[in-house]
């Protein structure tokens, strides 16, 4: 028999979600059977898969030891050094991801990912130990493309993760991007409405000026912050959040991002290895209950110095 005492990072989950994370080797079919046969109990009593756990509850599992014979995954120990930290408290980390670093593991199976670096950092600080966590791992709340730089949110606690996931879904976090484009868009401030369709086999999207079957609306707002005629610095606000939205939209209106190689063939004479795109700022605009993150409401965070402004200053 194994027992688990529910801690704060485990609380609030359904029983089946907790078991799946705490005992990943246990097949779901057996989990349902053992719950029905009372071989998995909550506080000494029968429970349902939908029962919500609270801190202090005790989950008892009368199941075979072979389902527990697994070591915690610690590939993050081989991740690279920590990326720049913009803000940190007991619940959250805001980091400035460099272009070229993937946020999660991909087909390359490299351990050097953004989340890997964060887990290594927290482990070395003594704030995360996979051997003692029963069902929670610090997790990214948003993601940006490998070749885009900028702000990414990481939840250090389960409570923070639940709140951030909800607020992102309700669009209560205002995100702004900065990018460097060829030419000068006219007008200097505008709203672009297009339609897109994914081409998963090519990892790109098709862009249309009219509705298409299986297509989705793509709405982008932009503002020219500075220009030298040849290049312009833009601030971009996404009304929708589609794959490659900024890259494809700006290329479609004739002002592709500098360094863009998927949606444009324009010469990259500034030496950019990746597209000149940065997730520049985050503003928390919470409505309703946001505990335990209510102290963040109204606050804005940026990556710091604009990463592209100097390319205009140097060429005026």
Secondary structure in CASP SS format (residue, H / E / C, confidence):
PFRMAT SS
TARGET T0000
AUTHOR 0000-0000-0000
METHOD secondary structure of the structure
MODEL  1
X C 1.00
X E 1.00
X E 1.00
X E 1.00
X E 1.00
X C 1.00
X C 1.00
X C 1.00
X C 1.00
X C 1.00
X C 1.00
X C 1.00
X C 1.00
X E 1.00
X H 1.00
X H 1.00
X H 1.00
X H 1.00
X H 1.00
X H 1.00
X H 1.00
X H 1.00
X C 1.00
X C 1.00
X C 1.00
X C 1.00
X C 1.00
X H 1.00
X H 1.00
X H 1.00
X H 1.00
X H 1.00
X H 1.00
X H 1.00
X H 1.00
X H 1.00
X C 1.00
X C 1.00
X C 1.00
X E 1.00
X E 1.00
X E 1.00
X C 1.00
X C 1.00
X E 1.00
X C 1.00
X C 1.00
X C 1.00
X C 1.00
X C 1.00
X C 1.00
X E 1.00
X C 1.00
X C 1.00
X C 1.00
X C 1.00
X C 1.00
X E 1.00
X E 1.00
X E 1.00
X E 1.00
X C 1.00
X C 1.00
X C 1.00
X H 1.00
X H 1.00
X H 1.00
X H 1.00
X C 1.00
X C 1.00
X C 1.00
X C 1.00
X C 1.00
X C 1.00
X H 1.00
X H 1.00
X H 1.00
X H 1.00
X C 1.00
X C 1.00
X C 1.00
X C 1.00
X C 1.00
X E 1.00
X E 1.00
X E 1.00
X E 1.00
X E 1.00
X C 1.00
X C 1.00
X C 1.00
X E 1.00
X E 1.00
X E 1.00
X E 1.00
X E 1.00
X E 1.00
X C 1.00
X C 1.00
X C 1.00
X C 1.00
X C 1.00
X C 1.00
X C 1.00
X C 1.00
X C 1.00
X C 1.00
X C 1.00
X C 1.00
X C 1.00
X C 1.00
X C 1.00
X C 1.00
X H 1.00
X H 1.00
X H 1.00
X H 1.00
X H 1.00
X H 1.00
X H 1.00
X H 1.00
X H 1.00
X H 1.00
X H 1.00
X H 1.00
X C 1.00
X C 1.00
X C 1.00
X C 1.00
X C 1.00
X C 1.00
X C 1.00
X C 1.00
X C 1.00
X C 1.00
X C 1.00
X C 1.00
X C 1.00
X E 1.00
X E 1.00
X C 1.00
X C 1.00
X C 1.00
X C 1.00
X C 1.00
X C 1.00
X C 1.00
X C 1.00
X E 1.00
X E 1.00
X E 1.00
X E 1.00
X E 1.00
X E 1.00
X E 1.00
X C 1.00
X C 1.00
X H 1.00
X H 1.00
X H 1.00
X H 1.00
X H 1.00
X H 1.00
X H 1.00
X H 1.00
X H 1.00
X H 1.00
X H 1.00
X H 1.00
X C 1.00
X C 1.00
X C 1.00
X E 1.00
X E 1.00
X E 1.00
X E 1.00
X E 1.00
X E 1.00
X E 1.00
X E 1.00
X E 1.00
X E 1.00
X C 1.00
X C 1.00
X C 1.00
X C 1.00
X C 1.00
X C 1.00
X E 1.00
X E 1.00
X E 1.00
X E 1.00
X E 1.00
X E 1.00
X E 1.00
X E 1.00
X E 1.00
X E 1.00
X E 1.00
X H 1.00
X H 1.00
X H 1.00
X C 1.00
X E 1.00
X E 1.00
X E 1.00
X E 1.00
X E 1.00
X C 1.00
X C 1.00
X C 1.00
X C 1.00
X C 1.00
X C 1.00
X C 1.00
X E 1.00
X E 1.00
X E 1.00
X E 1.00
X E 1.00
X E 1.00
X E 1.00
X E 1.00
X E 1.00
X E 1.00
X E 1.00
X E 1.00
X C 1.00
X C 1.00
X C 1.00
X E 1.00
X E 1.00
X E 1.00
X E 1.00
X E 1.00
X E 1.00
X E 1.00
X E 1.00
X C 1.00
X C 1.00
X C 1.00
X C 1.00
X C 1.00
X C 1.00
X H 1.00
X H 1.00
X H 1.00
X H 1.00
X H 1.00
X H 1.00
X H 1.00
X H 1.00
X C 1.00
X C 1.00
X C 1.00
X C 1.00
X E 1.00
X C 1.00
X C 1.00
X C 1.00
X C 1.00
X C 1.00
X C 1.00
X C 1.00
X C 1.00
X C 1.00
X C 1.00
X C 1.00
X C 1.00
X C 1.00
X C 1.00
X C 1.00
X C 1.00
X C 1.00
X C 1.00
X C 1.00
X E 1.00
X E 1.00
X E 1.00
X E 1.00
X E 1.00
X E 1.00
X E 1.00
X E 1.00
X C 1.00
X C 1.00
X C 1.00
X C 1.00
X C 1.00
X C 1.00
X C 1.00
X C 1.00
X C 1.00
X H 1.00
X H 1.00
X H 1.00
X C 1.00
X C 1.00
X C 1.00
X E 1.00
X E 1.00
X E 1.00
X C 1.00
X C 1.00
X C 1.00
X C 1.00
X C 1.00
X C 1.00
X H 1.00
X H 1.00
X H 1.00
X H 1.00
X H 1.00
X C 1.00
X C 1.00
X C 1.00
END
